[in-house]
Amino acid sequence: MFEKSLLSAKRVLITGGGSGLGAAMGRRFLELGAELVICGRRLELLEATADEMRGQFGGKVTPIRCDIRDGAAVETMMQAIWRDAPLDVLVNNAAATFIAESEHLSFRAADAILAPTLHGAMYCTLAAGRRWIAAKHRGVVLSILSTSTITGRAFTVPSAMAKSGLLAMTRSLAVEWGPKGIRLVAIAPGAFPTPGASGQLRPKGRDDAWTSRNPLGRAGEHRELADLACFLISDSASYINGEMVVQDGGAHLRSSGAEDLLQWTEEQWEQHRAARAKR
C-alpha cells in the first residue's frame, strides 16, 4: 500500500521511541525511508532498540537520552539534533498514566502524568516549531492522544486532561503555524496493548472482556497504528491539518473504557494501591 520511498529524506524524532508504540512507529518509518532520532530517559533501552532497527531495516537511527519533563534538557537535545540537520517531523509519543481514584491523587502523582504527557510534548513542539519558523523549514507534528479527549475517562483524569490539552495545542497551532508551512495532526488510538501501558491500565482484577465489547471484537495491531502515522506525516497528507484521527475500532462510540472500575470495591482499590506502591 505504501511506496518504499514514502518517507525518504524525512528526519523524524520520536519521543518515547525506545519501546511500545514509539518503537513500532519508528520501525515502519525506517522501513519507508526515514532517518530516525529516538529519545527517552533510558539510554540502554534506546541503544538496544536502535541496534535492532538498524539490523532489521538498515538506515540511520540516533538514540538520545532526554527527560522531556525538563525544558532545558529538551532545548539541549534539539540543539544537538539540529547540529547535524533539521528535523522534518516530531512525534509526541512519550506519556505516562495509571489508574487511581482521583480523590487519592497527590500533587506529585498528578504531576508525574502531566509533566511528560502535556508539558514535555509542549516543550518539544515549541522547540521544534521555533527552529522551523526561523529557518522557513516545513515541518509536521504528530501527537499520540487518546479517545479520552472525546469521552473523558474516569480514574485516569490527569491523563485525560493532558491529552485534551494536546488536542487543543494541535488545533490552535494548526491555525497559527499553518501559514508558516507547519502541520499539526494527531491520532487517538484505542487499545493497542503494550507491556508498559497494559501493566498500568489493566492490573490484576480488571474485567478482561473488554475486547469483546469492541465493535470489531479485537485490539488494534501496532502495524495498523504505524501505517496511519506514516500516512499522516507524509506529503500524501499535506492537506490534513489540525485533525485528530480516531483509531479504536469504534470502541469510544460504546464506552469510555473505564466503566468496569465503577464496580470495584474499596478492598480492590486498596490492593491496587498497595501493588503500585511496591513498583
Wavefront OBJ file of the C-alpha trace (Angstrom):
o trace
v 0.000 0.000 0.000
v 2.906 2.351 0.715
v 5.783 3.162 -1.603
v 9.116 2.169 -0.077
v 10.343 5.744 -0.527
v 7.279 7.372 1.083
v 9.315 8.911 3.906
v 12.711 9.183 2.226
v 14.675 12.325 3.108
v 12.487 12.890 6.189
v 14.201 13.186 9.566
v 11.871 12.140 12.378
v 12.164 12.497 16.163
v 10.013 10.129 18.233
v 9.748 10.821 21.956
v 9.462 7.629 23.963
v 10.828 5.866 20.895
v 12.614 3.041 22.679
v 9.643 0.739 23.193
v 5.945 0.171 22.642
v 4.084 2.194 20.039
v 7.003 4.606 19.649
v 9.303 1.791 18.548
v 6.586 0.301 16.328
v 6.172 3.601 14.502
v 9.930 4.015 14.274
v 10.413 0.635 12.618
v 7.799 1.438 9.997
v 9.182 4.945 9.375
v 12.648 3.469 8.881
v 11.284 0.795 6.550
v 9.776 3.557 4.389
v 12.999 5.535 4.119
v 13.026 7.940 7.059
v 16.028 8.818 9.217
v 15.203 8.397 12.902
v 16.071 10.067 16.162
v 14.572 8.350 19.211
v 14.654 9.824 22.688
v 13.740 8.704 26.180
v 15.094 8.511 29.697
v 16.777 5.070 29.423
v 19.763 5.239 27.075
v 20.465 1.496 27.295
v 16.950 0.705 26.043
v 17.214 3.312 23.273
v 20.544 1.930 22.078
v 19.235 -1.646 22.063
v 16.184 -0.582 20.066
v 18.333 1.412 17.640
v 20.624 -1.597 17.099
v 17.624 -3.860 16.467
v 16.120 -1.387 13.979
v 19.375 -0.969 12.056
v 19.833 -4.712 11.910
v 16.335 -5.224 10.532
v 15.992 -2.288 8.135
v 19.371 -0.575 7.813
v 19.253 3.199 7.737
v 20.243 5.749 10.344
v 18.864 5.678 13.891
v 20.235 8.031 16.541
v 19.345 7.413 20.207
v 19.444 10.408 22.558
v 18.820 10.340 26.282
v 16.457 13.169 27.211
v 13.977 13.675 30.028
v 11.389 15.758 28.189
v 9.897 16.861 31.518
v 12.884 19.227 31.693
v 12.514 22.105 29.239
v 16.237 22.895 29.352
v 17.046 19.267 28.504
v 14.695 19.457 25.531
v 16.491 22.575 24.261
v 19.857 20.836 24.618
v 18.557 17.816 22.684
v 17.147 19.977 19.892
v 20.433 21.873 19.577
v 22.289 18.571 19.234
v 19.828 17.302 16.610
v 19.957 20.500 14.545
v 23.766 20.480 14.535
v 23.556 17.551 12.113
v 20.453 18.556 10.162
v 16.966 19.927 10.825
v 14.103 17.688 11.761
v 11.176 17.326 9.388
v 8.784 15.564 11.759
v 8.225 15.470 15.527
v 6.167 12.628 17.001
v 4.919 13.399 20.509
v 4.551 9.848 21.770
v 6.013 9.822 25.300
v 3.366 9.736 28.013
v 2.591 8.409 31.464
v -0.605 7.214 33.077
v -2.028 4.896 35.713
v -5.457 4.232 37.161
v -6.367 5.766 40.504
v -9.339 7.109 42.389
v -8.958 10.818 41.745
v -9.588 11.841 45.343
v -6.494 9.855 46.329
v -4.166 11.549 43.828
v -1.357 13.568 45.388
v 0.001 16.584 43.562
v 3.167 14.594 42.877
v 1.155 11.763 41.319
v -0.737 14.208 39.103
v 2.495 15.940 38.079
v 4.089 12.578 37.231
v 1.480 12.247 34.474
v 1.132 15.878 33.388
v 4.886 16.541 33.196
v 5.808 14.126 30.357
v 2.404 13.869 28.693
v 1.481 17.555 28.460
v 4.458 19.700 29.405
v 7.067 17.536 27.689
v 5.110 17.399 24.443
v 4.612 21.160 24.554
v 8.320 21.775 25.200
v 9.267 19.570 22.235
v 6.687 21.138 19.942
v 7.717 24.703 20.729
v 11.430 23.876 20.452
v 10.965 22.297 17.029
v 8.492 24.905 15.844
v 10.634 27.925 16.618
v 13.534 26.365 14.699
v 11.354 25.526 11.708
v 9.917 29.038 11.644
v 13.320 30.711 11.960
v 14.695 28.670 9.048
v 11.462 28.773 6.986
v 11.571 24.961 7.053
v 8.376 22.956 6.610
v 7.526 20.580 9.456
v 4.930 18.187 10.851
v 3.982 17.490 14.465
v 2.108 14.248 15.127
v 0.789 13.787 18.674
v -0.438 10.443 20.013
v -3.545 11.241 22.070
v -6.457 9.073 23.235
v -10.225 8.835 22.935
v -10.475 10.358 26.416
v -10.275 13.657 24.509
v -13.804 12.828 23.294
v -15.382 10.874 26.149
v -13.366 11.868 29.200
v -12.164 8.924 31.257
v -12.799 8.184 34.893
v -9.866 7.066 37.056
v -7.243 8.457 34.628
v -8.186 12.126 34.982
v -4.684 13.688 34.705
v -4.039 11.719 31.515
v -7.397 12.736 30.025
v -6.617 16.361 30.903
v -3.145 16.179 29.368
v -4.302 14.545 26.134
v -7.142 17.063 25.826
v -4.633 19.867 26.286
v -2.516 18.453 23.457
v -5.568 18.285 21.216
v -6.142 21.987 21.941
v -2.483 22.646 21.098
v -2.837 20.686 17.839
v -5.877 22.653 16.730
v -4.539 26.031 17.866
v -1.072 25.733 16.316
v -2.536 24.275 13.122
v -4.064 27.705 12.564
v -1.155 29.760 13.928
v 1.630 27.831 12.223
v -0.151 26.589 9.094
v 0.786 29.733 7.141
v 4.410 29.063 8.112
v 4.380 25.614 6.482
v 3.918 23.582 9.684
v 1.134 20.997 10.021
v -0.124 19.540 13.293
v -2.080 16.286 13.354
v -2.984 13.672 15.947
v -4.056 10.065 16.405
v -6.396 8.892 19.160
v -5.641 5.165 19.482
v -7.894 2.739 21.227
v -6.497 -0.464 22.697
v -3.078 -1.225 21.205
v -1.629 -3.339 24.029
v 1.975 -2.753 25.103
v 3.724 -4.171 28.181
v 4.051 -0.741 29.777
v 0.512 0.506 29.219
v -1.096 -2.858 29.936
v 0.690 -3.060 33.265
v -0.585 0.376 34.280
v -4.107 0.274 32.858
v -5.048 -3.426 33.017
v -3.951 -4.514 36.504
v -4.997 -7.771 38.076
v -8.668 -7.674 38.938
v -9.867 -5.654 35.951
v -12.532 -7.013 33.645
v -10.717 -8.826 30.821
v -13.735 -8.957 28.478
v -13.030 -5.501 27.019
v -12.063 -6.828 23.575
v -15.468 -8.476 23.183
v -17.096 -5.085 23.818
v -15.192 -3.525 20.941
v -17.430 -3.383 17.849
v -14.680 -5.138 15.890
v -14.088 -7.666 18.674
v -10.335 -7.196 18.974
v -7.485 -4.929 19.971
v -5.502 -2.954 17.429
v -2.247 -4.182 15.923
v 0.836 -1.994 16.186
v 1.387 -2.114 12.423
v -2.075 -0.584 11.903
v -1.239 2.442 14.010
v 2.223 2.739 12.463
v 0.739 2.758 8.965
v -1.697 5.533 9.884
v 1.165 7.536 11.377
v 3.203 7.061 8.174
v 0.379 8.458 6.090
v -0.252 11.457 8.349
v 3.384 12.588 8.424
v 3.892 12.008 4.691
v 3.445 14.517 1.897
v 0.394 12.490 0.848
v -1.427 14.029 3.827
v -0.242 17.570 3.132
v -3.804 18.967 3.187
v -4.684 17.450 6.579
v -4.074 19.952 9.374
v -5.441 20.308 12.901
v -7.249 16.968 12.808
v -7.292 14.028 15.221
v -7.930 10.636 13.631
v -9.586 8.090 15.932
v -8.324 4.523 15.502
v -10.121 2.328 18.010
v -12.471 0.012 16.122
v -15.397 2.208 17.157
v -14.951 1.449 20.857
v -15.419 5.034 22.038
v -18.898 5.042 20.491
v -19.921 2.493 23.122
v -17.848 3.264 26.191
v -15.074 5.419 27.633
v -13.332 2.205 28.695
v -13.414 2.787 32.440
v -16.913 1.662 33.403
v -15.793 -1.649 34.906
v -13.815 0.268 37.534
v -17.028 1.783 38.880
v -17.808 -1.688 40.270
v -14.549 -2.063 42.175
v -14.791 -2.391 45.933
v -12.686 -0.370 48.345
v -10.783 -3.581 49.076
v -9.859 -3.917 45.381
v -8.679 -0.295 45.279
v -6.633 -0.845 48.424
v -4.971 -3.895 46.855
v -4.250 -1.880 43.693
v -2.699 0.998 45.665
v -0.552 -1.461 47.604
v 0.628 -3.122 44.376
v 1.546 0.271 42.854
v 3.475 1.248 45.964
v 5.737 -1.788 45.504
v 6.824 -0.764 41.974
l 1 2 3 4 5 6 7 8 9 10 11 12 13 14 15 16 17 18 19 20 21 22 23 24 25 26 27 28 29 30 31 32 33 34 35 36 37 38 39 40 41 42 43 44 45 46 47 48 49 50 51 52 53 54 55 56 57 58 59 60 61 62 63 64 65 66 67 68 69 70 71 72 73 74 75 76 77 78 79 80 81 82 83 84 85 86 87 88 89 90 91 92 93 94 95 96 97 98 99 100 101 102 103 104 105 106 107 108 109 110 111 112 113 114 115 116 117 118 119 120 121 122 123 124 125 126 127 128 129 130 131 132 133 134 135 136 137 138 139 140 141 142 143 144 145 146 147 148 149 150 151 152 153 154 155 156 157 158 159 160 161 162 163 164 165 166 167 168 169 170 171 172 173 174 175 176 177 178 179 180 181 182 183 184 185 186 187 188 189 190 191 192 193 194 195 196 197 198 199 200 201 202 203 204 205 206 207 208 209 210 211 212 213 214 215 216 217 218 219 220 221 222 223 224 225 226 227 228 229 230 231 232 233 234 235 236 237 238 239 240 241 242 243 244 245 246 247 248 249 250 251 252 253 254 255 256 257 258 259 260 261 262 263 264 265 266 267 268 269 270 271 272 273 274 275 276 277 278 279
